């Protein structure tokens, strides 16, 4: 609610949107009232779009947070696999050195195959 002072010095009491529309129509004509209605409709439409985008943004942020946790878990798994692979390679290297020394060709071939497939 407000009181609007017009150019002619009169004051007009505005209680709601209908009062404002009537004032616009009386003072500026029906074209101005139509333009006012179009502006209000655009504002309402854009407000709905903004609210919808806010909801979608929140959902995307939650999904992103979940993906980040999943990536962190996968990175941990990769690190553990790399560590295990390192120990397997070291074990194979040790076996190679031991069996090279003893010249056991059959076991050495198995070790070489393991090395190629890692």
N, C-alpha and C positions, 0 to 999 in steps of 0.2 A: 504494500500500500504506500502510495506517495501522492504528493500534490505537485502538479506540473504547472508552471507559469507560462502562459502563451505570449506570443509577440504583442498581442493587443492589450496585454496587461491582465487579462482574466486568468483565473486559476481553475484548474480542472483536477478533480479527485480521481486517481487511477487506483482501482481496487484489484484488478486482475488483467489478464491478457486481453480479454474481450473489451474492457474499457479502453485499453491502449489501442487496439485495432479500430475501435469506433472513433477515437480521437484522431488517429492517423487518417481515417477515411474522411472525417469532417474537415480537417485542416488541410490535408494534402490531396485528397481525392481517392477514388477507388483503385486507380493504378498503383498508388503508393501502398494502399492496404494490401493489394495482391502481392506486391513485391515483399512487403513485410511478412506475409503468410509464407511465401517461398523461402525467405531467409530462415524463418522459424523451422520449417520442414527440413531444410538442409542441415540446420544445427542439430535437430533431433536425429536425423539419419546419420550424421557424422558421429554423434555421441554413441549411437548403437555400434557403429563400426569400431570406434576407439575402445569401447567396452569389450567387444568381441576380440579385438586384437590383444587386449590386455589378458584375457582368459587364455587365448592361444599362446601368447608369450610365456605365461606362467607354466603352461603344460610343456612347452618346449624347454624351458629352463629345468623343469623337473626331469624330463627325458635326458637332457644334457648331463645333469648331475649323475643320473644312473649310468650313462655311458662312460663318464669319467671314472666312476667306481669300477666299472667293468674293465676299462683299459688298465687301471692300476692293478687289478687282479691278474690280468693277462701279462702285464709287464713283470709282475712277481713270478708268475709261472715260467716265463721266458728266462728270467734270471736263474731260477732254480734248475731249469733244463740245461742252460749253458754251464752252470757249475757242475752238474752231473756229467755232462759231456766232457768237460775238462778232466774230471777224474777218470772217466773211461779211457780217454786218450792217453793219460799218464800211465794207466794200468797196462794198456796195450804196448806203449813204449817200453815199459819195464819188462813185459813179457818178451818183447822182441829182443831186447838186449840179453835177457837170460837165455833164450833159445838160440840166438845167434852164437852165443858162447858154446852151447852144447851141440850145436849143429843138428838139431832135430828138424828136418825139412818139412815134414807133414804139419807139425804144429805151427811152424813159421808161415806156411801157406795160409793157414786159417787166420793167423794174425794179420797178414797182408790183406786178405779179403775183408776183414773187419775194418782195417784202416781205409780201404778204398770206399767202403759203404758208409762211412761216417761223414 
